[in-house]
Amino acid sequence: MLLKAEHIHKIFNGEPLFSDVCLQIDDQDRIGLIGANGCGKSTLLKILLGELLPDRETEEEGILVRGAKTSVGYLAQSAALDSEKTVWEEMRSVFSKLLETQEKMREAELQMQGGSMEVAEEYNRMTAWFEANDGYQIDVKIKTVLHGMGFTEPDFHRIVSSFSGGEKTRLAITRLLLEAPNLLILDEPTNHLDFETIQWLEEYLQSYKGALLIVSHDRYFLDKLCTSVCEIERGKLTRYKGNYSAFTVLKAAAVERQEKEYALQQKEIAKLEDYVARNLVRASTTKSAQSRRKQLEKMERIEKPITHEKRAILRFSYEVEPPQEVLEVRDADISVGEGMDRKTLLEHISFLVRRGEKLGIVGVNGIGKSTLLKEILNILPHQGVIRFNKNVKLAYFDQESTNLNPDNTVMDELHDRFPAMLDGEIRSILGQVRITGENVFKRVSALSGGERARLCFALLMLEHANVMLLDEPTNHIDLPMKEVLEEALDAYTGTLLFVSHDRYFLKRLATQILELTETGAILHPFGFEQYLEEKAKAKALAAAAQQAAVQAKPKAAVSHRSKAQRSADAARRNRMRELEQEIEQLDMRIAELEEQLTLPEICTDYQKMHEVCDQLEQAKLHSEECFLELCELEEA
């Protein structure tokens, strides 16, 4: 057992946020924590971490027990590493104890060289602990995780504070993975990550030795990693076995079963109560009625099933049918900045969008996906041709909500855009997206990310556009709202162009995929699942071709290369062979030296033991240097 919480309660603004929450986390648990926005997920995490105290009425409530050897790592939703150290220095600081031990080992070696026998035993202990904790693999671990999280060698020497917010978040994840606590708590870890990095993180966490507690709206991520799902709903936490897909099935079955059991019990209660009411006052049936009344009193009542809050209602419609060919993009560029600072990210972007298509735009972070949407809308300047056909009416969802006036109230925002609408009509459309009551008088600047997104959905419905451009529409909304949005867009018969990192969203909606890469844009005329399959095939074929090329070494393939290039390649291959042989010999030498340390004639003679220890240390350091050089040559 790593962590156990019993009967946890929390009251917020006088109202219970959740009550009687019980949760136990054991070794190797993989738990997904889900629930609607505002249900208390992040608050529960803070209570589990000891950052926030639960509310208690009795001594038996609010009990938190942590295992003696439990170490916890926490990634908050808005976490970002900020430091004046370089990336390499920051990541090596994770291993400060190992590095301090290594320094003490060197000091002990110097003392032993001076004839001091007192440190020999301590030196052996330090060496054993250093090796047991992979001290010689520190740099290899750091490079592996940094590369996996999308950082390159030049990034290693940059100051952490010089990175963007999203990059700092990735560095925070990197540091946490290197710390390797036996309980890793992650709050929305896939924010700011592109597909490739998310897939690497999934694979890394699948083989993670500790337990995981993950808050996420990424259903693919939950499916890949979780072995159980905990849902907070109406202040109660319920745990289901299996991943997210299994949870949806189990929950539906549990709700259906509870509804049936509740209905049957209510029918039985009504029958008993009716019998008691009719027969209690009659002398001949009083005892029978009293017996049934006792039966009612002793009956363990089944709770009424939770009636779900009303779902939002989204319906996107249009009045004018556009032509068959809606949008033509030909030889366009994607550029950012102005004047002398203007930088072109991609050139020669060409594609055609036809009526009714749902085009998903994907690519790594910073490649220009959002910029492309703004160029299509003529918000940003561009080269080449971007032309809509006649009878096209556009609507745009901006992930940053910059098209909203922060000083407006919600009601005023709709009034300004649709002045002919009455207050009742505006309240009705806002009610459809679950903005009700006094919330309609909130200022836009005071809205949460999810509320701003729902306000934008209300505006989209009123636009009645036959072409909609959506930039990360699922970023700030919870799972129930995602499902509502997916259903509405799936039913929408107009044309969609959308940027998204949500793989479930892409899977359900995209009929075509436009992939932006460093070399340009590739239009894949099929959905997201086939796109992933094709990418995996291409990656496997490229790896196979590379391997075959290395093995075959065809003369024709290198005949065009310069003599200097051929010479450099030959030297690199020779060096790699030399390093492999040297590492093999060093491994044999290390094993031989370790065996010598167990011999009585060595361990009882300080001078000999010191010589063997010194040789062993040098052999291990040399082996590590050879291994790192071999890795660099293989990457080259």
C-alpha positions in Angstrom: 0.0 0.0 0.0 1.4 3.4 -1.0 -1.4 5.7 -0.1 -4.8 5.3 1.6 -7.5 7.9 2.0 -10.6 7.1 4.2 -13.8 9.1 4.5 -12.5 12.3 2.9 -14.9 15.3 2.9 -14.5 18.8 1.5 -16.8 21.8 1.6 -16.3 24.7 -0.8 -18.2 28.0 -0.4 -20.6 26.4 2.0 -21.5 23.5 -0.3 -20.1 20.0 -0.2 -17.6 19.5 -3.0 -17.3 15.7 -2.3 -18.0 13.5 0.7 -17.0 10.1 2.1 -14.3 9.6 -0.5 -12.3 6.4 0.0 -9.3 5.5 -2.2 -6.4 3.1 -1.8 -3.4 3.2 -4.1 -1.2 0.1 -4.2 2.1 -0.8 -6.0 1.7 -0.9 -9.8 -1.8 0.7 -9.7 -2.8 2.6 -12.8 -5.7 4.8 -11.9 -7.5 7.4 -14.0 -9.4 10.1 -12.1 -12.2 11.6 -14.2 -15.2 13.9 -13.7 -16.8 17.0 -14.9 -15.0 20.4 -14.6 -15.4 21.7 -11.1 -16.2 18.3 -9.5 -13.1 18.5 -7.3 -10.4 16.4 -9.0 -7.5 18.8 -8.4 -8.8 19.5 -4.9 -8.7 15.8 -4.1 -5.2 15.5 -5.4 -4.0 18.4 -3.2 -5.6 16.6 -0.2 -3.8 13.3 -1.1 -0.6 15.3 -1.3 -1.1 16.9 2.1 -1.2 20.4 0.5 -4.9 20.8 1.6 -6.6 19.5 4.7 -9.9 17.6 4.5 -12.9 18.7 6.5 -13.6 16.5 9.5 -16.5 16.1 11.9 -15.3 13.0 13.7 -12.0 11.3 14.5 -12.8 8.5 12.0 -13.1 10.9 9.1 -10.4 12.5 6.9 -7.8 9.8 7.5 -4.7 9.8 5.2 -2.1 7.0 5.5 1.1 7.0 3.5 3.4 4.0 3.3 6.8 4.3 5.0 8.7 4.0 1.7 6.2 6.0 -0.4 7.7 8.7 -2.6 5.3 11.0 -4.5 5.9 13.0 -7.6 3.3 15.5 -8.7 2.7 17.4 -11.9 0.1 20.1 -11.5 -2.1 21.1 -14.4 -0.4 24.4 -14.9 3.1 23.2 -13.8 6.1 24.7 -15.6 9.7 24.3 -14.7 11.5 27.7 -14.3 15.1 27.9 -13.5 18.3 29.9 -14.4 20.2 26.6 -14.8 20.8 25.0 -18.2 18.5 22.1 -19.1 21.4 19.7 -18.5 22.3 21.1 -15.1 18.7 21.1 -14.0 18.2 17.4 -15.0 21.5 16.3 -13.4 20.4 18.0 -10.1 17.8 15.2 -9.9 20.7 12.8 -9.2 22.4 15.1 -6.7 22.7 12.4 -4.1 24.3 10.0 -6.6 26.7 12.7 -7.8 27.6 13.6 -4.2 28.3 10.0 -3.5 30.4 9.8 -6.6 32.4 12.7 -5.3 32.8 11.1 -1.9 34.0 7.9 -3.6 36.7 9.9 -5.3 37.7 11.5 -2.0 37.8 8.1 -0.3 40.1 6.8 -3.1 42.5 9.6 -2.5 42.5 8.8 1.3 43.1 5.2 0.6 46.0 6.1 -1.7 47.4 8.0 1.3 47.3 4.8 3.4 44.1 5.3 5.4 42.3 1.9 5.9 39.4 3.4 7.8 37.5 4.5 4.7 37.8 1.2 2.8 34.6 -0.3 4.2 32.7 2.9 3.7 34.1 3.1 0.1 32.8 -0.4 -0.6 29.3 0.5 0.7 29.2 3.7 -1.3 30.3 1.8 -4.5 27.7 -0.9 -4.0 24.9 1.7 -3.5 26.1 3.8 -6.4 26.0 0.8 -8.7 22.7 -0.5 -7.4 21.1 2.9 -8.3 22.6 2.9 -11.8 25.0 5.8 -11.0 27.0 5.1 -14.1 23.9 5.5 -16.3 22.9 9.0 -15.2 23.8 10.8 -18.5 22.2 8.0 -20.6 18.9 8.3 -18.7 18.8 12.0 -19.0 19.5 11.9 -22.8 16.9 9.2 -23.3 14.1 11.1 -21.6 15.0 14.5 -23.0 15.0 13.1 -26.5 11.7 11.3 -25.9 10.1 14.6 -24.7 11.1 16.3 -27.9 14.3 18.1 -26.9 17.5 18.1 -29.1 21.1 18.3 -28.2 21.4 22.1 -28.6 18.5 22.5 -26.2 20.5 20.8 -23.4 22.7 23.9 -23.1 19.9 26.5 -23.1 18.7 28.2 -19.9 15.4 26.7 -18.7 13.8 30.2 -18.3 14.4 30.9 -22.0 11.9 28.2 -23.1 8.2 28.8 -23.9 5.4 27.9 -21.4 4.6 24.7 -23.2 8.3 23.7 -23.3 8.7 24.4 -19.6 5.8 22.1 -18.9 7.6 19.3 -20.9 10.7 20.0 -18.9 8.7 19.6 -15.7 7.5 16.2 -16.9 11.0 15.2 -17.9 12.4 16.1 -14.5 9.6 14.2 -12.8 10.2 11.1 -14.9 13.9 11.2 -14.0 13.0 11.5 -10.3 11.1 8.2 -10.7 8.9 8.3 -7.5 7.0 5.1 -6.7 3.7 7.1 -6.9 3.4 9.5 -9.9 0.4 11.9 -9.8 -0.2 13.7 -13.1 -2.8 16.4 -13.6 -3.5 16.7 -17.4 0.0 15.6 -18.5 -0.8 15.6 -22.2 -1.5 19.4 -22.4 1.1 21.1 -24.6 2.3 17.8 -26.1 2.1 16.8 -29.8 1.1 13.3 -31.0 4.7 12.0 -31.2 5.6 13.1 -27.7 2.3 11.8 -26.2 2.9 8.4 -27.8 6.4 8.3 -26.4 5.1 9.3 -23.0 2.4 6.5 -23.2 5.1 3.9 -24.0 7.4 5.2 -21.2 4.6 5.1 -18.6 3.4 1.7 -19.7 6.7 0.3 -18.4 7.0 2.6 -15.4 7.8 0.7 -12.2 5.8 2.8 -9.8 2.0 3.5 -9.5 0.2 6.1 -11.5 -2.7 8.4 -10.6 -3.7 10.4 -13.7 -6.3 13.2 -14.2 -6.9 13.5 -17.9 -9.5 14.3 -20.6 -7.4 12.4 -23.1 -9.5 9.3 -23.6 -6.8 7.6 -25.8 -4.3 8.2 -23.0 -6.6 6.7 -20.3 -7.3 3.7 -22.5 -3.6 3.0 -23.0 -2.5 3.3 -19.4 -5.3 2.8 -16.9 -6.3 -0.5 -15.2 -9.0 1.2 -13.1 -11.0 4.4 -13.4 -12.3 6.5 -10.5 -15.1 8.9 -11.3 -16.2 11.8 -9.1 -19.9 12.5 -9.7 -22.3 14.4 -7.5 -19.7 14.4 -4.7 -19.2 10.7 -4.7 -16.2 8.7 -5.9 -16.8 5.3 -7.6 -14.0 3.0 -8.8 -14.4 0.8 -11.9 -12.0 -1.9 -13.1 -10.4 -1.5 -16.6 -9.5 1.4 -18.8 -11.7 4.2 -20.0 -13.6 2.2 -22.6 -14.3 -0.5 -20.0 -15.5 2.2 -17.6 -18.1 3.5 -20.1 -19.5 0.0 -20.4 -19.4 -0.8 -16.7 -20.9 2.5 -15.7 -23.8 2.1 -18.1 -24.5 -1.4 -16.8 -24.2 -0.2 -13.2 -26.6 2.6 -13.7 -29.1 0.4 -15.5 -28.9 -2.2 -12.7 -29.3 0.3 -10.0 -32.3 1.8 -11.7 -34.0 -1.6 -12.0 -33.2 -2.5 -8.4 -34.4 0.9 -7.2 -37.7 0.6 -9.2 -38.3 -2.9 -7.8 -37.7 -1.9 -4.3 -39.9 1.2 -4.6 -42.7 -1.0 -5.9 -42.2 -3.4 -2.9 -42.2 -0.4 -0.5 -45.3 1.0 -2.0 -47.0 -2.3 -1.7 -46.0 -2.8 2.0 -47.0 0.8 2.9 -50.4 0.4 1.3 -51.0 -2.8 3.2 -50.0 -1.2 6.5 -52.2 1.8 5.9 -55.2 -0.4 5.1 -54.8 -3.0 7.9 -53.1 -1.3 10.9 -56.4 -0.1 12.5 -58.3 -3.3 11.9 -58.1 -5.7 14.9 -57.9 -8.8 12.9 -55.0 -7.6 10.8 -53.1 -5.3 13.2 -50.3 -7.8 14.0 -49.8 -8.6 10.3 -49.6 -4.8 9.5 -47.2 -4.2 12.4 -45.0 -7.0 11.1 -44.9 -5.4 7.7 -44.1 -2.0 9.2 -41.1 -3.5 11.0 -40.1 -5.1 7.7 -40.2 -1.6 6.2 -38.1 -0.1 9.0 -35.4 -2.8 8.8 -35.3 -2.6 5.0 -31.9 -1.4 3.6 -33.0 1.3 1.2 -31.4 1.4 -2.2 -30.3 5.0 -3.0 -32.1 6.7 -5.8 -29.9 6.5 -8.9 -28.1 9.7 -9.7 -30.1 11.6 -12.3 -27.5 13.2 -14.5 -27.5 17.0 -15.0 -29.0 18.1 -18.1 -26.6 17.8 -21.0 -25.8 20.7 -23.2 -27.6 20.8 -26.5 -25.6 21.7 -29.6 -27.0 21.9 -33.1 -25.1 23.4 -35.9 -27.1 24.3 -39.0 -26.9 26.4 -42.1 -29.3 27.8 -44.7 -27.4 28.2 -47.9 -25.8 25.2 -49.7 -22.3 26.1 -51.0 -20.9 24.7 -54.3 -19.1 21.3 -54.5 -15.6 22.9 -54.2 -15.6 25.1 -51.1 -12.0 26.1 -50.6 -8.8 26.2 -52.8 -5.4 26.7 -51.3 -2.6 26.9 -53.8 1.1 27.6 -53.2 0.4 29.3 -49.9 3.0 29.9 -47.2 2.8 29.8 -43.4 4.7 32.7 -41.9 4.8 34.3 -38.5 6.1 37.7 -37.3 6.2 41.1 -39.1 8.7 43.1 -41.1 12.3 42.1 -40.5 11.2 39.5 -37.9 8.9 37.7 -40.3 9.8 34.0 -40.5 8.4 31.5 -43.1 7.6 28.1 -41.5 6.3 26.3 -44.5 5.9 27.0 -48.3 4.0 25.7 -51.2 0.9 24.6 -49.3 -1.8 23.3 -51.7 -5.0 21.4 -51.1 -8.7 21.5 -52.0 -11.7 21.2 -49.6 -15.0 19.9 -51.0 -18.5 20.4 -49.6 -19.3 18.2 -46.5 -15.7 17.2 -45.8 -14.3 17.3 -42.3 -10.6 18.1 -42.6 -8.5 17.4 -39.5 -5.2 19.4 -39.4 -2.3 17.8 -37.5 1.4 18.4 -36.9 4.0 19.0 -34.2 3.7 22.0 -31.9 4.8 25.2 -33.5 4.5 23.9 -37.1 1.9 26.6 -37.9 -1.5 24.8 -37.7 -3.4 27.7 -36.0 -1.5 30.2 -38.2 -2.9 28.3 -41.3 -6.5 28.7 -40.1 -5.9 32.5 -39.5 -4.4 32.8 -43.0 -7.4 31.0 -44.5 -9.7 33.5 -42.7 -7.5 36.4 -44.0 -6.7 37.4 -40.4 -3.0 37.0 -41.2 -1.2 37.9 -44.4 0.1 35.2 -46.7 1.5 34.4 -50.2 -0.1 32.3 -52.8 -3.8 31.7 -53.4 -6.5 31.1 -50.7 -9.9 31.3 -52.2 -13.4 30.4 -51.0 -16.2 29.8 -53.5 -19.4 31.8 -53.6 -22.2 31.2 -51.1 -19.8 30.3 -48.4 -20.6 31.6 -44.9 -17.8 31.2 -42.3 -17.6 30.8 -38.6 -14.5 30.5 -36.5 -13.7 29.0 -33.0 -10.5 30.6 -31.6 -8.9 28.4 -28.9 -7.7 31.6 -27.1 -11.2 33.3 -27.3 -9.5 36.5 -28.5 -12.7 37.2 -30.6 -14.6 37.8 -27.3 -14.8 41.2 -25.6 -13.5 40.6 -22.0 -15.4 43.7 -20.7 -18.7 42.4 -21.9 -21.1 40.3 -19.9 -22.2 37.1 -21.4 -25.6 38.6 -22.3 -24.0 41.7 -23.8 -21.6 39.6 -25.9 -24.6 38.0 -27.7 -26.6 41.2 -27.8 -23.7 43.0 -29.6 -23.5 40.4 -32.3 -27.2 39.7 -32.7 -29.0 43.0 -31.6 -32.4 41.8 -32.9 -32.5 38.9 -30.4 -34.7 39.3 -27.3 -33.3 38.6 -23.8 -35.5 35.4 -23.6 -34.1 34.1 -26.9 -30.5 34.8 -25.7 -31.1 33.1 -22.3 -32.6 30.1 -24.2 -29.5 29.6 -26.4 -27.2 30.1 -23.4 -29.3 27.5 -21.5 -28.6 25.0 -24.3 -24.8 25.3 -23.5 -25.5 25.2 -19.7 -24.8 28.9 -18.9 -27.8 29.7 -16.7 -29.0 31.8 -13.8 -26.7 34.6 -12.7 -23.8 33.3 -14.8 -25.3 35.1 -17.8 -24.3 38.4 -16.2 -20.7 37.3 -15.6 -18.0 39.3 -17.4 -16.3 37.4 -20.2 -13.0 38.0 -18.4 -14.3 36.2 -15.3 -15.4 33.0 -17.2 -13.4 29.8 -16.8 -11.8 28.2 -19.9 -14.7 25.8 -20.2 -17.4 28.5 -19.9 -15.7 30.6 -22.6 -15.6 27.6 -24.9 -19.4 27.0 -24.3 -20.1 30.7 -25.0 -18.2 30.3 -28.3 -20.3 27.2 -29.1 -23.5 29.2 -28.5 -22.2 31.9 -31.0 -21.3 29.2 -33.5 -24.9 27.9 -33.4 -26.3 31.4 -34.0 -23.9 32.0 -37.0 -25.6 29.3 -39.1 -22.4 28.9 -41.1 -21.9 26.3 -43.8 -18.1 26.2 -43.3 -16.7 26.2 -39.7 -13.0 26.5 -38.8 -12.2 25.3 -35.3 -8.9 25.7 -33.5 -8.5 23.2 -30.6 -12.2 23.2 -29.7 -11.8 20.5 -27.0 -9.0 22.1 -25.0 -10.9 23.4 -22.0 -14.0 21.3 -21.9 -14.7 18.1 -19.9 -15.5 14.7 -21.1 -19.3 15.0 -21.1 -19.1 18.3 -23.1 -16.6 16.7 -25.5 -19.1 13.9 -26.3 -21.9 16.5 -26.8 -19.7 18.5 -29.2 -18.6 15.3 -31.1 -22.3 14.3 -31.6 -23.2 17.7 -32.8 -20.3 18.0 -35.3 -20.8 14.5 -36.5 -24.5 15.4 -37.3 -23.4 18.7 -39.0 -23.7 18.3 -42.7 -21.6 21.4 -43.5 -17.8 21.6 -44.0 -15.3 21.5 -41.2 -11.6 22.4 -41.0 -10.3 21.8 -37.5 -7.0 21.7 -35.6 -7.0 19.2 -32.7 -4.7 17.1 -30.5 -7.6 15.1 -29.2 -7.2 11.7 -30.9 -10.7 10.5 -30.0 -12.1 13.7 -31.6 -10.0 13.2 -34.7 -11.0 9.5 -34.9 -14.7 10.3 -34.8 -14.9 13.3 -37.1 -12.1 13.6 -39.6 -12.8 12.3 -43.1 -9.4 13.5 -44.3 -6.2 14.5 -42.6 -3.9 17.4 -43.6 -0.5 16.8 -42.0 1.9 19.7 -41.7 5.5 18.6 -41.7 8.8 20.5 -42.0 8.9 19.8 -45.7 5.3 21.0 -46.4 1.7 19.7 -46.2 0.5 16.2 -47.0 -3.2 15.6 -47.6 -4.3 12.1 -46.6 -7.6 11.2 -48.2 -8.8 9.0 -45.3 -9.7 9.2 -41.6 -7.4 9.4 -38.5 -7.2 5.7 -37.7 -6.0 4.8 -41.2 -3.6 7.8 -41.0 -2.0 6.4 -37.8 -1.8 2.9 -39.5 -0.1 4.4 -42.6 2.3 6.4 -40.4 3.3 3.3 -38.5 3.8 1.3 -41.7 5.9 4.1 -43.2 8.0 4.3 -40.0 8.5 0.5 -40.1 9.4 0.5 -43.8 11.9 3.4 -43.3 13.6 1.5 -40.4 13.7 -1.7 -42.5 15.1 0.2 -45.5 17.7 1.9 -43.4 18.7 -1.5 -41.9 18.9 -3.1 -45.3 21.0 -0.2 -46.6 23.5 -0.6 -43.8 23.7 -4.3 -44.3 23.9 -4.3 -48.1 26.2 -1.3 -48.5 25.5 -1.0 -52.3 28.3 0.7 -54.3 25.8 2.6 -56.4 24.2 4.3 -53.4 27.5 5.9 -52.3 29.2 6.4 -55.7 28.0 10.0 -55.9 29.4 10.9 -52.5 32.7 12.7 -52.1 35.9 11.0 -51.1 35.9 12.9 -47.8 32.4 11.7 -47.0 33.1 8.1 -47.8 36.3 8.3 -45.7 34.4 9.8 -42.8 31.7 7.1 -42.9 34.3 4.4 -43.1 36.1 5.9 -40.1 32.9 6.1 -38.1 32.1 2.4 -38.8 35.6 1.4 -37.9 35.4 3.4 -34.7 32.0 1.8 -33.8 33.5 -1.7 -34.2 36.4 -0.7 -32.1 34.1 0.6 -29.4 32.0 -2.5 -29.4 35.1 -4.7 -28.9 36.5 -2.4 -26.3 33.2 -2.4 -24.3 33.1 -6.2 -24.4 36.7 -6.4 -23.2 36.0 -3.8 -20.4 32.9 -5.8 -19.3 35.1 -8.9 -18.9 37.8 -6.9 -17.1 35.1 -5.4 -14.7 33.8 -8.9 -13.9 37.4 -10.1 -13.3 38.2 -7.2 -11.0 35.0 -7.6 -9.0 35.8 -11.3 -8.5 39.3 -10.4 -7.3 37.8 -8.2 -4.5 36.2 -11.3 -3.0 39.6 -13.1 -2.7 41.0 -13.2 0.9 44.5 -12.3 -0.3 43.1 -9.1 -1.8 40.6 -7.9 0.7 43.0 -8.4 3.6 45.8 -6.4 1.9 45.0 -2.7 1.7 47.5 -1.9 -1.0 46.3 -4.6 -3.3 42.6 -3.8 -2.5 43.2 -0.2 -3.3 44.9 -1.0 -6.6 42.0 -3.3 -7.6 39.4 -0.7 -6.6 41.2 2.0 -8.6 41.4 -0.3 -11.6 37.7 -1.2 -11.3 36.6 2.5 -11.1 38.7 3.4 -14.1 37.3 0.5 -16.1 33.7 1.4 -15.3 34.3 5.1 -16.2 36.0 4.1 -19.4 33.1 1.7 -20.3 30.6 4.5 -19.7 32.5 6.9 -22.0 32.8 4.2 -24.7 29.0 3.5 -24.4 28.1 7.2 -24.7 30.4 7.7 -27.7 28.9 4.6 -29.4 25.4 6.0 -28.8 26.3 9.3 -30.4 27.9 7.5 -33.4 24.8 5.3 -33.9 22.6 8.4 -33.8 24.8 10.1 -36.4 
